[in-house]
Amino acid sequence: MTVPEITPEEQAELDKALYDALNPLASAIRSRETGLSAARMWDASPIEVALSVLAAWKVLDGEVKRLTERAAVTAGSYGASYEQLGAVWGITRQGARKKWPDAVSRPAPATAGKSTLALFGGTAELAQSPSGGWGWTGQGADGASGAAADGAPYATAEEAAAHAGAFLKEHALGIGDQP
């Protein structure tokens, strides 16, 4: 999908609509900053007026970003991918993931929460606890059984796998017999 372009007529209509929405906001900001009524916004130096308009554009920019994120999350909730979001925005899939990290929910793999590790002739079962931490239980090739120390969960599956792998290596046949 290509990034849509607008016609000069649409651009003129958009500019008018944005200025119509911006002027009351700029007047309100100027009024709060100076204590003068919104009707007297233009009774100031051109710099002060221009800065009030710039401040209003800053507010509007923040709102556009918020609404853009909402649109991306909505599209993602209906099944749009980061590749599709990026194509619409004119950026890469990775750029879209960075811009809207929570827009697309990734389905959990079928083995999420549990997996088996087979190394050095032994096996270990990695399991995720309800609290989200990871632990392991295993049996080495030499028949020794082991588990995560005190059942203490590790922060990630990778960390639990590293500890389980170290246990399996330590209890591989022949490892203890070498000098």
KOLLONU-848352 format. One line per field, with one value per residue: residue in one letter; x, y negated, z negated of N, C-alpha, C in turn. Coordinates in steps of 0.2 Angstrom, whole numbers, padded with zeros to 4 digits, always signed. Layout:
BEGIN
residu	(a:...) $
n_X	(X:...) $
n_Y	(Y:...) $
n_Z	(Z:...) $
ca_X	(X:...) $
ca_Y	(Y:...) $
ca_Z	(Z:...) $
c_X	(X:...) $
c_Y	(Y:...) $
c_Z	(Z:...) $
END
This chain:
BEGIN
residu	(m:t:v:p:e:i:t:p:e:e:q:a:e:l:d:k:a:l:y:d:a:l:n:p:l:a:s:a:i:r:s:r:e:t:g:l:s:a:a:r:m:w:d:a:s:p:i:e:v:a:l:s:v:l:a:a:w:k:v:l:d:g:e:v:k:r:l:t:e:r:a:a:v:t:a:g:s:y:g:a:s:y:e:q:l:g:a:v:w:g:i:t:r:q:g:a:r:k:k:w:p:d:a:v:s:r:p:a:p:a:t:a:g:k:s:t:l:a:l:f:g:g:t:a:e:l:a:q:s:p:s:g:g:w:g:w:t:g:q:g:a:d:g:a:s:g:a:a:a:d:g:a:p:y:a:t:a:e:e:a:a:a:h:a:g:a:f:l:k:e:h:a:l:g:i:g:d:q:p) $
n_X	(+0004:+0003:+0008:-0005:-0009:-0015:-0026:-0024:-0035:-0041:-0030:-0031:-0044:-0041:-0031:-0039:-0048:-0040:-0034:-0046:-0049:-0038:-0037:-0046:-0040:-0027:-0030:-0036:-0024:-0016:-0023:-0023:-0010:-0007:-0017:-0026:-0041:-0048:-0052:-0043:-0032:-0024:-0019:-0005:+0013:+0019:+0028:+0024:+0011:+0014:+0021:+0011:+0003:+0011:+0013:+0000:+0000:+0009:+0002:-0009:-0001:+0003:-0010:-0013:-0003:-0007:-0020:-0017:-0009:-0020:-0028:-0019:-0018:-0031:-0032:-0023:-0030:-0040:-0033:-0023:-0006:+0011:+0018:+0008:+0004:+0016:+0017:+0006:+0010:+0021:+0034:+0045:+0042:+0048:+0050:+0037:+0034:+0042:+0037:+0023:+0023:+0013:+0003:+0000:-0005:+0004:+0002:+0003:+0016:+0012:+0019:+0021:+0025:+0029:+0042:+0054:+0071:+0084:+0100:+0117:+0114:+0104:+0088:+0078:+0064:+0057:+0047:+0034:+0029:+0014:+0016:+0024:+0038:+0051:+0056:+0064:+0065:+0075:+0083:+0099:+0110:+0117:+0108:+0105:+0094:+0087:+0083:+0077:+0085:+0079:+0066:+0066:+0060:+0067:+0070:+0068:+0064:+0076:+0086:+0082:+0084:+0098:+0103:+0098:+0104:+0117:+0116:+0113:+0125:+0134:+0130:+0132:+0136:+0152:+0158:+0162:+0172:+0183:+0199) $
n_Y	(+0006:-0011:-0027:-0038:-0052:-0069:-0079:-0096:-0104:-0097:-0098:-0112:-0113:-0105:-0113:-0125:-0119:-0115:-0127:-0133:-0126:-0128:-0141:-0145:-0138:-0143:-0157:-0155:-0149:-0160:-0170:-0164:-0165:-0178:-0185:-0193:-0195:-0183:-0189:-0199:-0194:-0197:-0209:-0212:-0210:-0205:-0194:-0188:-0184:-0175:-0165:-0161:-0155:-0145:-0137:-0132:-0124:-0115:-0108:-0103:-0095:-0085:-0079:-0074:-0064:-0056:-0052:-0046:-0035:-0028:-0025:-0016:-0006:-0002:+0003:+0014:+0021:+0027:+0035:+0031:+0031:+0027:+0024:+0020:+0008:+0001:-0001:-0009:-0020:-0024:-0018:-0006:+0011:+0014:+0000:-0003:+0005:+0000:-0013:-0011:-0001:+0007:+0010:+0021:+0036:+0050:+0067:+0080:+0092:+0110:+0117:+0109:+0105:+0117:+0128:+0140:+0145:+0153:+0159:+0164:+0178:+0178:+0172:+0157:+0149:+0134:+0122:+0109:+0100:+0095:+0082:+0077:+0079:+0090:+0107:+0123:+0141:+0156:+0170:+0177:+0186:+0195:+0199:+0191:+0180:+0163:+0146:+0129:+0119:+0118:+0117:+0105:+0093:+0088:+0073:+0074:+0086:+0089:+0087:+0097:+0108:+0107:+0110:+0123:+0130:+0129:+0137:+0150:+0151:+0153:+0165:+0174:+0190:+0196:+0183:+0180:+0189:+0185:+0177) $
n_Z	(+0000:+0004:-0002:-0005:+0006:+0006:+0015:+0022:+0019:+0008:-0001:-0003:-0009:-0021:-0027:-0030:-0039:-0049:-0053:-0057:-0068:-0076:-0079:-0090:-0101:-0101:-0104:-0117:-0124:-0123:-0130:-0143:-0146:-0146:-0153:-0147:-0138:-0126:-0115:-0113:-0108:-0096:-0100:-0102:-0102:-0086:-0087:-0100:-0097:-0087:-0094:-0102:-0093:-0089:-0101:-0102:-0090:-0095:-0105:-0097:-0089:-0098:-0101:-0089:-0087:-0098:-0094:-0082:-0087:-0093:-0082:-0075:-0085:-0085:-0072:-0073:-0082:-0075:-0067:-0059:-0053:-0058:-0047:-0038:-0044:-0044:-0030:-0027:-0034:-0028:-0032:-0038:-0043:-0055:-0059:-0062:-0072:-0082:-0083:-0087:-0099:-0105:-0097:-0089:-0094:-0098:-0095:-0107:-0106:-0103:-0112:-0123:-0139:-0143:-0140:-0133:-0136:-0128:-0131:-0132:-0134:-0143:-0150:-0152:-0159:-0156:-0164:-0165:-0179:-0187:-0191:-0181:-0181:-0177:-0179:-0182:-0180:-0180:-0173:-0173:-0161:-0169:-0178:-0189:-0197:-0196:-0200:-0198:-0210:-0226:-0220:-0215:-0204:-0188:-0178:-0164:-0151:-0144:-0154:-0163:-0155:-0153:-0166:-0168:-0157:-0161:-0173:-0166:-0158:-0168:-0173:-0163:-0155:-0158:-0159:-0172:-0174:-0167:-0167) $
ca_X	(+0000:+0007:+0005:-0010:-0008:-0021:-0026:-0023:-0041:-0041:-0025:-0034:-0049:-0038:-0028:-0044:-0051:-0035:-0034:-0052:-0049:-0032:-0038:-0049:-0035:-0022:-0033:-0036:-0018:-0013:-0027:-0021:-0003:-0007:-0023:-0030:-0047:-0046:-0054:-0038:-0026:-0020:-0017:+0001:+0018:+0019:+0032:+0020:+0006:+0016:+0023:+0005:+0000:+0016:+0011:-0006:+0001:+0012:-0004:-0012:+0003:+0002:-0016:-0013:+0000:-0012:-0026:-0013:-0008:-0026:-0029:-0014:-0020:-0038:-0031:-0020:-0035:-0044:-0029:-0018:+0001:+0016:+0020:+0003:+0004:+0021:+0016:+0002:+0013:+0027:+0040:+0046:+0038:+0052:+0048:+0030:+0034:+0045:+0032:+0017:+0024:+0008:-0003:-0001:-0004:+0007:-0001:+0008:+0017:+0009:+0023:+0022:+0024:+0032:+0046:+0059:+0078:+0088:+0107:+0122:+0110:+0098:+0082:+0075:+0058:+0056:+0040:+0033:+0025:+0008:+0018:+0028:+0044:+0053:+0060:+0066:+0067:+0078:+0087:+0105:+0112:+0119:+0102:+0104:+0088:+0089:+0078:+0079:+0087:+0073:+0061:+0066:+0059:+0071:+0066:+0066:+0065:+0083:+0090:+0081:+0087:+0105:+0104:+0096:+0109:+0123:+0115:+0113:+0132:+0137:+0128:+0132:+0140:+0159:+0160:+0165:+0178:+0189:+0204) $
ca_Y	(+0000:-0017:-0032:-0042:-0059:-0073:-0084:-0103:-0106:-0093:-0102:-0119:-0112:-0103:-0119:-0129:-0116:-0115:-0134:-0135:-0122:-0130:-0148:-0146:-0136:-0148:-0162:-0152:-0149:-0167:-0173:-0161:-0167:-0186:-0187:-0197:-0191:-0180:-0193:-0204:-0190:-0201:-0216:-0211:-0210:-0199:-0188:-0185:-0181:-0169:-0160:-0158:-0150:-0139:-0133:-0129:-0119:-0110:-0105:-0100:-0089:-0080:-0076:-0070:-0058:-0052:-0049:-0041:-0029:-0025:-0022:-0010:+0000:+0001:+0007:+0020:+0026:+0030:+0040:+0028:+0032:+0021:+0023:+0016:+0002:-0003:-0003:-0015:-0026:-0025:-0016:+0001:+0015:+0012:-0006:-0003:+0009:-0005:-0019:-0009:+0006:+0011:+0009:+0028:+0042:+0056:+0073:+0084:+0099:+0115:+0120:+0104:+0107:+0124:+0131:+0145:+0144:+0159:+0158:+0169:+0184:+0177:+0167:+0152:+0145:+0127:+0120:+0103:+0099:+0090:+0075:+0075:+0081:+0096:+0112:+0129:+0147:+0160:+0176:+0178:+0192:+0199:+0201:+0186:+0175:+0157:+0141:+0122:+0118:+0116:+0116:+0097:+0092:+0084:+0068:+0076:+0093:+0090:+0088:+0103:+0113:+0107:+0114:+0130:+0132:+0130:+0144:+0155:+0152:+0156:+0172:+0178:+0196:+0195:+0177:+0180:+0194:+0182:+0173) $
ca_Z	(+0000:+0004:-0006:-0001:+0007:+0007:+0020:+0019:+0016:+0002:-0005:-0005:-0014:-0027:-0030:-0033:-0045:-0055:-0056:-0061:-0075:-0080:-0082:-0097:-0105:-0101:-0108:-0124:-0127:-0124:-0135:-0149:-0147:-0147:-0157:-0142:-0135:-0120:-0109:-0112:-0106:-0091:-0102:-0105:-0096:-0081:-0090:-0105:-0094:-0083:-0099:-0105:-0088:-0089:-0107:-0100:-0086:-0099:-0108:-0092:-0087:-0103:-0100:-0082:-0089:-0102:-0090:-0077:-0090:-0094:-0075:-0074:-0090:-0083:-0066:-0075:-0086:-0070:-0064:-0054:-0055:-0058:-0040:-0035:-0048:-0041:-0023:-0027:-0037:-0024:-0036:-0038:-0048:-0061:-0061:-0064:-0079:-0086:-0084:-0090:-0101:-0108:-0092:-0086:-0099:-0095:-0098:-0110:-0103:-0106:-0118:-0128:-0146:-0144:-0134:-0135:-0134:-0128:-0130:-0135:-0135:-0148:-0148:-0157:-0158:-0158:-0165:-0167:-0184:-0186:-0192:-0176:-0182:-0174:-0183:-0178:-0183:-0175:-0174:-0169:-0158:-0174:-0182:-0194:-0196:-0199:-0199:-0200:-0217:-0230:-0215:-0213:-0196:-0184:-0175:-0157:-0149:-0142:-0160:-0166:-0151:-0154:-0172:-0167:-0153:-0166:-0176:-0161:-0156:-0174:-0174:-0157:-0156:-0156:-0161:-0179:-0173:-0164:-0172) $
c_X	(+0004:+0004:+0001:-0008:-0015:-0020:-0025:-0029:-0042:-0036:-0028:-0039:-0046:-0035:-0033:-0047:-0046:-0034:-0040:-0052:-0043:-0033:-0041:-0044:-0029:-0024:-0033:-0029:-0015:-0017:-0025:-0014:-0003:-0012:-0027:-0036:-0044:-0047:-0048:-0031:-0021:-0017:-0010:+0007:+0017:+0023:+0028:+0014:+0008:+0018:+0017:+0002:+0005:+0014:+0005:-0005:+0005:+0007:-0007:-0008:+0003:-0004:-0016:-0009:-0004:-0017:-0023:-0012:-0015:-0029:-0025:-0016:-0027:-0036:-0028:-0025:-0039:-0039:-0023:-0011:+0005:+0018:+0015:+0003:+0010:+0020:+0011:+0005:+0019:+0034:+0040:+0042:+0042:+0050:+0042:+0030:+0037:+0040:+0026:+0019:+0019:+0002:-0005:+0000:-0001:+0004:+0005:+0009:+0014:+0012:+0024:+0021:+0027:+0037:+0051:+0066:+0081:+0095:+0111:+0119:+0105:+0093:+0080:+0069:+0058:+0049:+0039:+0028:+0019:+0010:+0022:+0035:+0045:+0057:+0061:+0067:+0070:+0081:+0093:+0106:+0114:+0114:+0101:+0098:+0090:+0083:+0081:+0080:+0081:+0067:+0060:+0065:+0065:+0067:+0064:+0067:+0072:+0087:+0089:+0084:+0095:+0107:+0103:+0101:+0116:+0122:+0116:+0121:+0136:+0136:+0128:+0137:+0147:+0162:+0164:+0171:+0184:+0193:+0203) $
c_Y	(-0006:-0022:-0037:-0049:-0062:-0078:-0091:-0106:-0103:-0097:-0108:-0118:-0110:-0109:-0123:-0126:-0116:-0122:-0136:-0132:-0125:-0137:-0149:-0144:-0141:-0155:-0161:-0152:-0156:-0171:-0171:-0164:-0174:-0188:-0192:-0192:-0188:-0184:-0198:-0200:-0194:-0207:-0215:-0211:-0204:-0193:-0184:-0181:-0175:-0164:-0157:-0153:-0144:-0135:-0129:-0123:-0113:-0105:-0100:-0094:-0083:-0076:-0072:-0064:-0053:-0048:-0044:-0035:-0025:-0021:-0016:-0004:+0003:+0005:+0014:+0024:+0029:+0035:+0037:+0030:+0026:+0019:+0018:+0009:-0002:-0005:-0009:-0021:-0028:-0023:-0009:+0004:+0014:+0005:-0007:+0000:+0004:-0010:-0017:-0002:+0010:+0011:+0016:+0033:+0048:+0062:+0077:+0090:+0104:+0118:+0115:+0106:+0113:+0126:+0136:+0144:+0151:+0158:+0163:+0175:+0184:+0172:+0163:+0149:+0138:+0125:+0113:+0103:+0094:+0083:+0072:+0077:+0088:+0101:+0118:+0135:+0152:+0166:+0177:+0185:+0197:+0201:+0196:+0181:+0169:+0152:+0134:+0122:+0115:+0114:+0108:+0096:+0087:+0079:+0070:+0083:+0094:+0091:+0095:+0109:+0113:+0111:+0121:+0133:+0133:+0136:+0150:+0157:+0156:+0163:+0176:+0184:+0194:+0188:+0177:+0185:+0191:+0178:+0166) $
c_Z	(+0000:+0000:-0002:+0000:+0008:+0012:+0017:+0016:+0009:-0003:-0008:-0010:-0021:-0031:-0033:-0039:-0051:-0058:-0060:-0068:-0079:-0083:-0089:-0102:-0106:-0105:-0115:-0127:-0128:-0130:-0142:-0151:-0149:-0152:-0153:-0140:-0128:-0114:-0108:-0110:-0101:-0094:-0106:-0100:-0092:-0084:-0095:-0102:-0090:-0088:-0102:-0100:-0088:-0095:-0105:-0095:-0090:-0102:-0103:-0089:-0092:-0103:-0094:-0084:-0093:-0098:-0084:-0080:-0091:-0087:-0074:-0079:-0087:-0076:-0068:-0079:-0081:-0065:-0059:-0057:-0055:-0051:-0036:-0038:-0045:-0034:-0023:-0029:-0033:-0028:-0036:-0043:-0055:-0064:-0064:-0071:-0084:-0088:-0088:-0093:-0103:-0103:-0090:-0092:-0095:-0098:-0101:-0107:-0107:-0112:-0123:-0135:-0148:-0138:-0137:-0132:-0134:-0127:-0134:-0137:-0141:-0146:-0154:-0155:-0160:-0158:-0168:-0173:-0183:-0187:-0186:-0176:-0179:-0179:-0179:-0182:-0178:-0177:-0170:-0166:-0163:-0179:-0188:-0192:-0199:-0197:-0200:-0208:-0221:-0226:-0213:-0206:-0194:-0180:-0168:-0156:-0147:-0148:-0163:-0162:-0152:-0160:-0171:-0162:-0157:-0170:-0172:-0159:-0162:-0175:-0168:-0158:-0154:-0158:-0167:-0179:-0170:-0168:-0171) $
END
